[in-house]
Amino acid sequence: MPHVTYNPILEFRELPRFRVFSTITAPRLGTSLVLEPGEGQPLVIEAGDLVPEARLGKYRRSYLIDLRNYALQLEERVPSADPSFQFAATVSFTCRVHNPVEIARRRLPDMTESLRLSMARLMRQVAREYDISEFNQAEAALTARLAEFTGDSAVYLGGYLVELHVGGAVEQSSAEYHDTSRAIRMDRMRREPMADVVRGGRDAMYAQWLAKRGGDPSQLLEFEATARADEAELMLKTMKALEPSEGAEPFAFRAERKKLTAKLIGEPVEERPKKRKSRVTGSLAPAADPAPEAQEKPVNRVRGTGPERSDPDA
């Protein structure tokens, strides 16, 4: 986009010492007239005011200053967080002269150029915190930071809008980066709803299938029938492979064959095998506790360690 600026000094005049036939007139609307005397402070004449000593005053120069509001544009290259990349920043803003005396003193011919250095310094400080992929964040941060930039006492600034572009030789690399980022985002957009379907289980996946095919379940039922037939064929082959061969004990594969058979005919499968009894102790009754009479009597602590004796005199 082109560099947009304007010259705030519409007219500059060296005034003759004697102005009998060239009097100084008041400025028109939207302008101010700054009269610079040989000594002392300049005099500002607004539109409609009378010019004191218009013919005889000791004024040496006059400046007609534009006070209208202008939309300006500034272009600047600023660094990113990656040293190999740069942002091409276009800043749009509004400007209006606030202090015509200061404009006359500086004799500014290009308003945008006069603001470039201070604005570029501020933009570089902000932009270097953002990577080339963070266009939106960098634009928002630059716009917010420039909103605090008021320039100086000579002008009013505002209405900032920052647009970032990739500049120079990195344009192709940036395009590839954005194409890859876009492909990743598109994959994520397709994957996340499908993840919700998968988390919903078998019923949710069936509902998704039917929704994509107008509610017709025929193909789904055909797939399920084919899967069941393949599974049954595989179980029959496995049962045949588990048949006992010569020299093998008959019970070696019995449990597995039993599970496959039950699954094949649709009976519930017993996952936990029954606990087998010991061949030695399984048929034996548990030993009975000894009779109370046969238990050893307690030791008499007074008469000795032997069993307690009965008193013969009793």
CORWO-V775381 format. One record per pair of residues at least 12 apart in sequence whose ideal C-beta (glycine too) atoms are under 8 Angstrom apart, sorted by the first residue. I is the first residue (numbers start at 1). J is the second residue. D is the distance in whole Angstrom. If there is no record, write none. Layout:
i=I j=J d=D
i=I j=J d=D
//
This chain:
i=1 j=73 d=6
i=1 j=75 d=7
i=1 j=90 d=5
i=2 j=73 d=7
i=3 j=73 d=6
i=3 j=74 d=7
i=3 j=75 d=6
i=3 j=112 d=7
i=4 j=71 d=7
i=4 j=72 d=5
i=4 j=73 d=4
i=4 j=112 d=7
i=5 j=72 d=6
i=5 j=110 d=5
i=5 j=111 d=6
i=5 j=112 d=4
i=5 j=113 d=6
i=6 j=66 d=7
i=6 j=70 d=5
i=6 j=72 d=7
i=6 j=111 d=6
i=6 j=112 d=8
i=7 j=66 d=8
i=7 j=108 d=8
i=7 j=109 d=5
i=7 j=110 d=7
i=7 j=111 d=7
i=8 j=65 d=6
i=8 j=66 d=5
i=8 j=97 d=5
i=8 j=103 d=5
i=8 j=108 d=6
i=8 j=111 d=6
i=9 j=63 d=6
i=9 j=64 d=7
i=9 j=65 d=6
i=9 j=66 d=8
i=9 j=103 d=7
i=9 j=104 d=7
i=9 j=107 d=7
i=9 j=108 d=7
i=9 j=109 d=7
i=10 j=31 d=6
i=10 j=64 d=4
i=10 j=65 d=7
i=10 j=66 d=5
i=11 j=62 d=8
i=11 j=63 d=7
i=11 j=64 d=4
i=12 j=61 d=7
i=12 j=62 d=7
i=12 j=63 d=6
i=12 j=64 d=8
i=12 j=107 d=8
i=13 j=61 d=7
i=13 j=62 d=5
i=14 j=60 d=7
i=14 j=61 d=6
i=15 j=35 d=8
i=15 j=59 d=5
i=15 j=60 d=6
i=15 j=61 d=6
i=15 j=62 d=6
i=17 j=58 d=8
i=19 j=54 d=7
i=19 j=55 d=5
i=19 j=56 d=8
i=20 j=55 d=6
i=23 j=51 d=8
i=23 j=54 d=5
i=23 j=55 d=5
i=24 j=51 d=5
i=24 j=54 d=4
i=24 j=55 d=8
i=24 j=57 d=8
i=24 j=59 d=7
i=24 j=62 d=7
i=25 j=51 d=7
i=25 j=54 d=8
i=26 j=45 d=6
i=26 j=46 d=8
i=26 j=47 d=7
i=26 j=48 d=6
i=26 j=49 d=6
i=26 j=50 d=7
i=26 j=51 d=6
i=27 j=45 d=6
i=27 j=46 d=7
i=27 j=47 d=5
i=27 j=64 d=6
i=28 j=47 d=6
i=29 j=47 d=5
i=30 j=47 d=7
i=30 j=66 d=7
i=30 j=67 d=6
i=30 j=68 d=5
i=31 j=47 d=7
i=31 j=64 d=6
i=31 j=65 d=6
i=31 j=66 d=6
i=31 j=67 d=6
i=32 j=44 d=6
i=32 j=45 d=7
i=32 j=46 d=6
i=32 j=47 d=8
i=32 j=64 d=8
i=32 j=65 d=5
i=32 j=67 d=6
i=32 j=97 d=8
i=32 j=100 d=4
i=33 j=45 d=4
i=33 j=51 d=8
i=33 j=62 d=6
i=33 j=63 d=7
i=33 j=64 d=6
i=33 j=65 d=8
i=34 j=62 d=7
i=34 j=63 d=4
i=34 j=65 d=6
i=34 j=100 d=5
i=34 j=101 d=6
i=34 j=103 d=8
i=34 j=104 d=4
i=35 j=51 d=8
i=35 j=57 d=7
i=35 j=59 d=4
i=35 j=61 d=8
i=35 j=62 d=5
i=36 j=59 d=7
i=36 j=60 d=6
i=36 j=61 d=4
i=36 j=62 d=7
i=36 j=63 d=7
i=36 j=104 d=7
i=37 j=57 d=7
i=37 j=58 d=5
i=37 j=59 d=5
i=37 j=60 d=6
i=38 j=58 d=5
i=38 j=60 d=5
i=39 j=58 d=8
i=42 j=101 d=5
i=42 j=104 d=7
i=42 j=105 d=8
i=43 j=59 d=8
i=44 j=100 d=6
i=44 j=101 d=6
i=63 j=100 d=7
i=63 j=103 d=7
i=63 j=104 d=4
i=65 j=97 d=6
i=65 j=100 d=4
i=65 j=103 d=5
i=65 j=104 d=7
i=66 j=97 d=7
i=67 j=96 d=7
i=67 j=97 d=5
i=67 j=100 d=7
i=68 j=96 d=7
i=69 j=94 d=6
i=69 j=95 d=7
i=69 j=96 d=4
i=70 j=94 d=7
i=70 j=95 d=5
i=70 j=96 d=7
i=70 j=111 d=7
i=71 j=92 d=7
i=71 j=93 d=8
i=71 j=94 d=6
i=71 j=159 d=8
i=72 j=92 d=7
i=72 j=93 d=6
i=72 j=94 d=7
i=72 j=95 d=5
i=72 j=111 d=7
i=72 j=112 d=5
i=73 j=90 d=7
i=73 j=91 d=7
i=73 j=92 d=5
i=73 j=93 d=8
i=73 j=112 d=7
i=74 j=90 d=7
i=74 j=91 d=5
i=74 j=93 d=7
i=74 j=112 d=5
i=74 j=115 d=7
i=74 j=116 d=6
i=74 j=119 d=6
i=75 j=88 d=7
i=75 j=89 d=7
i=75 j=90 d=5
i=75 j=91 d=8
i=76 j=89 d=5
i=76 j=91 d=7
i=76 j=116 d=7
i=76 j=119 d=7
i=76 j=120 d=5
i=76 j=123 d=6
i=77 j=89 d=7
i=77 j=167 d=6
i=77 j=168 d=8
i=78 j=120 d=7
i=78 j=123 d=5
i=78 j=124 d=5
i=78 j=127 d=4
i=78 j=128 d=7
i=79 j=124 d=6
i=79 j=127 d=6
i=79 j=128 d=5
i=80 j=127 d=6
i=80 j=128 d=7
i=80 j=130 d=6
i=80 j=131 d=6
i=80 j=132 d=5
i=80 j=138 d=8
i=81 j=128 d=6
i=81 j=129 d=6
i=81 j=130 d=6
i=81 j=131 d=5
i=81 j=132 d=8
i=82 j=131 d=6
i=82 j=132 d=6
i=84 j=170 d=7
i=85 j=131 d=8
i=85 j=132 d=4
i=85 j=166 d=7
i=85 j=170 d=5
i=85 j=174 d=7
i=86 j=166 d=8
i=86 j=167 d=5
i=86 j=168 d=6
i=86 j=170 d=7
i=87 j=127 d=6
i=87 j=132 d=8
i=87 j=138 d=7
i=87 j=164 d=5
i=87 j=165 d=7
i=87 j=166 d=7
i=87 j=167 d=7
i=88 j=164 d=7
i=88 j=165 d=4
i=88 j=166 d=7
i=88 j=167 d=4
i=88 j=168 d=8
i=89 j=123 d=6
i=89 j=127 d=7
i=89 j=142 d=7
i=89 j=162 d=6
i=89 j=163 d=7
i=89 j=164 d=6
i=89 j=165 d=8
i=90 j=162 d=7
i=90 j=163 d=5
i=90 j=164 d=8
i=90 j=165 d=7
i=91 j=119 d=7
i=91 j=123 d=7
i=91 j=142 d=8
i=91 j=146 d=7
i=91 j=160 d=7
i=91 j=161 d=7
i=91 j=162 d=5
i=92 j=159 d=7
i=92 j=160 d=7
i=92 j=161 d=4
i=92 j=163 d=8
i=93 j=146 d=7
i=93 j=157 d=6
i=93 j=158 d=7
i=93 j=159 d=6
i=93 j=160 d=5
i=93 j=161 d=7
i=94 j=156 d=8
i=94 j=157 d=7
i=94 j=158 d=5
i=94 j=159 d=4
i=95 j=111 d=6
i=95 j=112 d=8
i=95 j=115 d=8
i=95 j=151 d=8
i=95 j=155 d=5
i=95 j=156 d=7
i=95 j=157 d=6
i=96 j=155 d=7
i=96 j=156 d=5
i=97 j=154 d=7
i=97 j=155 d=6
i=97 j=156 d=8
i=98 j=153 d=7
i=98 j=154 d=6
i=98 j=155 d=6
i=98 j=156 d=5
i=99 j=153 d=5
i=99 j=154 d=5
i=99 j=155 d=8
i=102 j=152 d=8
i=102 j=153 d=6
i=102 j=154 d=4
i=103 j=154 d=6
i=106 j=154 d=7
i=111 j=155 d=7
i=115 j=151 d=6
i=115 j=155 d=8
i=115 j=157 d=8
i=118 j=149 d=7
i=118 j=151 d=7
i=119 j=146 d=7
i=119 j=149 d=7
i=122 j=145 d=6
i=122 j=146 d=7
i=122 j=149 d=6
i=123 j=142 d=6
i=123 j=145 d=8
i=123 j=146 d=7
i=123 j=162 d=8
i=126 j=138 d=8
i=126 j=141 d=5
i=126 j=142 d=5
i=126 j=145 d=5
i=127 j=142 d=6
i=129 j=141 d=7
i=132 j=166 d=7
i=132 j=170 d=7
i=132 j=174 d=6
i=132 j=177 d=7
i=133 j=177 d=6
i=133 j=178 d=8
i=133 j=181 d=7
i=135 j=164 d=5
i=138 j=164 d=6
i=139 j=162 d=5
i=139 j=163 d=7
i=139 j=164 d=5
i=142 j=162 d=4
i=142 j=164 d=8
i=143 j=160 d=6
i=143 j=161 d=7
i=143 j=162 d=5
i=146 j=160 d=4
i=146 j=162 d=7
i=147 j=160 d=6
i=206 j=220 d=7
i=232 j=264 d=6
i=235 j=260 d=5
i=235 j=263 d=7
i=235 j=264 d=5
i=236 j=264 d=7
i=238 j=260 d=6
i=239 j=257 d=6
i=239 j=260 d=5
i=239 j=261 d=7
i=239 j=264 d=8
i=242 j=256 d=6
i=242 j=257 d=5
i=242 j=260 d=8
i=243 j=257 d=8
i=255 j=273 d=6
//
